[in-house]
Each structure stands twice: as C-alpha cells, then as structure tokens.
Amino acid sequence: MVFVGVATEDAIAVVDRYPAADERVVADDVLFAGGGPAATAAVAAARLGIEVALVAAIGDDDAGERVIADLEREGVDVSGVVVVPGERTARSVVVISGQHQERAISNRPGPALQLGDHGVARALIESARWVHVDQHGWAPVREYIDTMVSPPRLSVDAGNDIPGYRQVGTAVYAPTMSALVAHYGAPDQDNDVEALLRRAVVDGAEVAVATSGAEGSFALTNDGALIRATIPPGPIVSTLGAGDVFHGALIAGLVRLEDGTITGGLHGALEYATVVASLSCAGVDGRSRIPDHLQTVEFLQGMTQQRGKSA
C-alpha cells in the first residue's frame, strides 16, 4: 500500500475548555506527535501488519527530520518522501477540549507535492496494490495514474474539499458525513446516508464509505445494500486523527480480506476499521493507541462473543 499526501508535526494541548479571547487556560497535557491524513493512515496500516510506503513532501528543517524518524519507527517506508530545500515542514497546533471531546486546529501548510521529478515516488505508485490519497495527494496521483495502463486501486480520503475532484476510477471514496452531504446533498431530495452514498456510487465510485462520529461508519457498493458498523464501547480521550486511522485500517482490512486473514466481506472490513479507529481514540494523539492486527482481531472476537451472550 502506498499513501500519498500530507505529513505534519503537531503540537497538541489538552484543556478542560477552550480559552476565550485574551484568556489563559492551564493545559492538562501538551505533547508533540506526527500527523497528517495520509501519514497517519499509513501508520495505521503499518501497525496492522501491512507493507506500507508514504509519498509526501517535507521541508529541510528539524520538524521534517522528526516526521521522518517517527514514520521509520512505525515501519513505514519513507523512500518516497521528498525533502524540499528551503521549505518548511507542515505543522499544526491542535487544542483538544476534554469537556466536549472536540478539537480546534490551526495548520501551516508545507511544500506542494510534485511527482514529475520524483522517480522513486512514481515507482512506488506503479508497483502498489492500493494507493490511498488525501486532499493534497489526489491531484498529482490522479494525473499520474491516468497515464498508466494498469493503475493501482485508488482510495480517496474526501473528508476535506478536493478541487476538481472526479469520482470515475475511484475504488473507495471515503468522506466524512458532513463532506458527503456537502458534495452530494440536494435540495428537495432524500438526503439520508443511503441516498447520498448511492449518488457517489452512481457517480463512479466502486465503494462509497462515510464516517459519522458516534454513529459509526456506513458503506455502499454499486450492487449492494447499505452496510453499517457501530462504534464499540470504550474510553474516548480524543478523536484526533481517528478518521485518518479509519482510512488506513479500512484499506488494510480490504487487503486482509483478499488474503483471507479476515472474513465477512465488506462488512468485515468496515467493522475492522471502525474498531481500530475507535481504539485509537483512547490516546490524546492520533497514533499512540492504534492497535495491531492481533489486538484488533481479539477485540472483534470479544464483540462477537458478547453479542452471542446477549442473544
């Protein structure tokens, strides 16, 4: 699997409540962690035992060195990460309100990703089984794979606006519920989740998947009915990065379905990803509490046993 898009360094503060203007609020915790939609999705897939590479652009600064070191510790192949001279690595300041389990993010973007002169990145994409992109990775990857005779399967994190986005050729289209409504909602029409996902499928996606916070996740194929996976019970410290973790875990689940190491079809992969993302919320940052494959399978087995007892 190859992930293409943003890699950041995040400064995260956990507070009881958001400060008002000109107010000082004492933080319960302050920490630094790696972030970025594509990078965090890559870490999730690597933690789940999938061979993973990241294609991204960072600056030639200390933050970039730390981003690379964090990814290497997670077993992510960083040969496709280009260091752009004279540029600064993307960084974010994240304030998490424990009272509301909400977050506010201020981001300084990093250098734009250019694939034209990046032979290693192009070779990784050409050899990939799956390529997953975020809002910054979509355009360069789409332009490149449109020239390929046998392109990899494409997964798109559509939680953020993607200028010029087109659905045709997308194997997995994965927005948040709010992004799905913004893109496919229509006045005077049925705008429930199934209707919205069906519009995405009619538009060209093979599978449309939406995450909806505490309501769980939903999926629809071009020849199937609506599938839902609910959020399992467990502690929620922060939802930072949970959507990115979900995307990495979903593609990892689809790969494991193909390999026969999990079962249950699309619903099995959806439930697998939902559990991984939910368990990751036990940590402040988006990565430290991502479970591995064995932990995820054991948790799913426990859920199955509990359902049997309830029945």
Buried (B, 14 or more C-beta within 10 A) or exposed (E): BBBBBBBBBBBBBBBEEBBEEEEEBEBEEEBBBBBBBBBBBBBBBBBBBBBBBBBBBBBBBEBBBBBBEBBEEBBBBBEBBBBBEEBBBBBBEBBBBBEEBEBEEEBEEBBEBEBEEBEBBBEBBBEBBBBBBBBBBBBBBBEBBEEEEEBBBBBBBBBBEBEEBEBEBBBBBBBBBBBBBEBBEEEEEEBEBEBBBBBBBEBBBBBBBBBBBEEBBBBBBEEEEBBBBEBBEEEEBBBBBBBBBBBBBBBBBBBBBEEEEBEEEBBBBBBBBBBBBBBBBBBBBBBEBBBEBEBBBEBBEEBEEEEEEEE
